[in-house]
Structures are given as structure tokens and as C-alpha cells.
Amino acid sequence: MTHRFTLRVYYEDTDLAGIVYYANYLKFIERARSEWIRSIGVDQREMKAEEGLVFAVRRVEADYLHPAKFDDELVVETVTETVTGARIILKQDVLRDGEVLFSSHVTIVCLTETGHPARLPANIRLLVH
């Protein structure tokens, strides 16, 4: 299942040349992951309050292929690649008119509120498959 999140590039997202500043792609994929998590029925505030668990990014591999520019409409596609007892690996691509501009693999883990690693809850493992 592919989750799609649409966004517009604003002036604040760009550098002096009108090209998206490289770190902003990480913000774009973060927003898309938050919406993806919500779309599968996980309430992160509830997970923290009831189970004392939060999601954290453990690793990001990123390839910058083509520049996005001011006023572009972008789509972030999120696909689950791997789910284990301790991690979720997602493929997240940023596209403009079907062309991949930025491609990434993101490893997500669960942490306790004190920052210690924790297993992914079984219900979440089932939801993200």
C-alpha cells in the first residue's frame, strides 16, 4: 500500500536560488510519515500516554536526484518495506509530476519515554504490514 501526501513548496523552503534547501526534504518526509501513521489508525499521543512509547528515526539514507523549486506541488510516497519486532523500514520518495526528486529509506524504532529501545507493539506491527 502506498500512502501519498501532497505539499506545496513555499518560499521559506528554498535557498537564494529558489531551490528547496536540502534539509527541508527531511521535514517533508517527516510530515508524510506523521500522516501515514495517522492514516493506519495509530494515535501517537495515545500511544505515549497509554504505553509510554514514542516513535523515533534511527536511520535515514537519502539520495537527492533533482531539485524541487519554489511553488512546485510535490507528492511524498511512503511504502512499508520491512517490519520486524523492533523496527519499521520505509521507502519514502518525493515526486514532482511523477519524477522522483528525492529518495530515502527511513528506519523507525520505538523508544520508552526515558529513551530506551522498546519492541514495536504487536497491534502496530499488524497495522503497518
C-alpha positions as CSV (number, residue, x, y, z in Angstrom):
1,M,0.0,0.0,0.0
2,T,1.4,3.4,-1.0
3,H,0.4,6.4,1.1
4,R,0.5,9.8,-0.7
5,F,1.0,13.2,0.9
6,T,0.8,16.3,-1.2
7,L,2.5,19.6,-0.3
8,R,3.5,22.9,-1.9
9,V,7.0,24.3,-1.8
10,Y,6.9,27.7,-0.2
11,Y,9.4,30.5,-0.4
12,E,10.6,29.7,3.1
13,D,11.5,26.1,1.9
14,T,14.1,27.4,-0.6
15,D,17.5,28.9,-0.7
16,L,18.6,32.1,-2.5
17,A,18.4,30.3,-5.9
18,G,14.7,29.3,-5.3
19,I,15.7,25.6,-4.9
20,V,14.5,23.6,-1.9
21,Y,17.1,23.6,0.8
22,Y,18.4,20.0,1.2
23,A,17.3,19.6,4.9
24,N,13.7,20.5,4.1
25,Y,13.3,17.2,2.3
26,L,13.6,15.6,5.7
27,K,10.8,17.8,7.0
28,F,8.7,16.9,4.0
29,I,9.1,13.1,4.6
30,E,8.5,13.6,8.4
31,R,5.2,15.3,7.7
32,A,4.3,12.5,5.3
33,R,5.2,9.8,7.9
34,S,3.1,11.5,10.5
35,E,0.1,11.5,8.2
36,W,0.8,7.9,7.2
37,I,0.8,6.8,10.9
38,R,-2.4,8.6,11.4
39,S,-3.9,7.0,8.3
40,I,-3.3,3.5,9.5
41,G,-5.1,4.3,12.8
42,V,-2.3,4.9,15.2
43,D,-2.7,7.8,17.6
44,Q,0.8,8.8,18.7
45,R,-0.4,10.8,21.7
46,E,-2.5,7.9,22.9
47,M,0.4,5.5,22.4
48,K,2.7,7.7,24.5
49,A,0.0,8.2,27.2
50,E,-1.1,4.6,27.5
51,E,2.0,2.6,26.6
52,G,4.8,5.1,27.3
53,L,6.2,4.6,23.8
54,V,7.2,7.0,21.1
55,F,8.5,6.6,17.5
56,A,12.0,7.8,16.7
57,V,14.0,7.8,13.5
58,R,17.0,5.6,13.8
59,R,18.5,5.9,10.4
60,V,17.9,7.8,7.1
61,E,19.5,7.0,3.8
62,A,18.8,9.8,1.3
63,D,19.5,10.4,-2.4
64,Y,19.0,13.9,-3.8
65,L,18.3,13.3,-7.5
66,H,16.7,16.5,-8.9
67,P,15.9,19.9,-7.3
68,A,12.4,21.0,-6.3
69,K,11.7,24.7,-6.7
70,F,9.5,27.4,-5.3
71,D,5.8,26.8,-5.9
72,D,6.2,23.2,-7.0
73,E,3.5,20.8,-6.0
74,L,5.2,17.7,-4.5
75,V,3.9,14.3,-3.5
76,V,5.6,12.2,-0.9
77,E,5.0,8.5,-1.4
78,T,5.5,6.3,1.7
79,V,5.7,2.5,1.4
80,T,6.4,0.0,4.1
81,E,9.4,-2.2,3.1
82,T,10.2,-4.2,6.3
83,V,8.6,-4.7,9.7
84,T,10.4,-6.6,12.5
85,G,9.8,-6.8,16.2
86,A,11.9,-3.8,16.7
87,R,11.8,-1.6,13.6
88,I,9.9,-0.4,10.6
89,I,11.8,0.4,7.4
90,L,10.0,2.7,5.0
91,K,10.8,3.9,1.5
92,Q,9.8,7.5,1.0
93,D,10.1,9.3,-2.3
94,V,9.4,12.9,-3.1
95,L,8.0,13.4,-6.6
96,R,7.0,16.2,-8.9
97,D,4.8,15.3,-11.8
98,G,5.7,11.6,-11.4
99,E,9.5,12.3,-11.4
100,V,11.4,11.2,-8.3
101,L,13.4,14.2,-6.9
102,F,14.4,12.7,-3.6
103,S,14.5,9.1,-2.5
104,S,15.0,7.7,1.0
105,H,14.9,4.7,3.3
106,V,13.9,5.5,6.9
107,T,14.3,3.2,9.8
108,I,11.8,3.9,12.6
109,V,12.0,2.4,16.1
110,C,10.1,2.7,19.4
111,L,11.6,4.2,22.5
112,T,10.3,4.5,26.0
113,E,9.8,7.9,27.4
114,T,13.2,7.6,29.0
115,G,14.8,7.0,25.6
116,H,15.4,3.2,25.9
117,P,14.7,0.9,23.0
118,A,11.4,-1.0,23.0
119,R,9.7,-3.6,20.9
120,L,7.1,-2.4,18.5
121,P,3.6,-3.2,19.9
122,A,2.0,-6.2,18.2
123,N,-1.0,-4.2,17.0
124,I,1.2,-1.7,15.3
125,R,3.2,-4.4,13.5
126,L,-0.1,-5.8,12.2
127,L,-1.3,-2.3,11.0
128,V,1.9,-1.5,9.1
129,H,2.1,-4.7,7.1
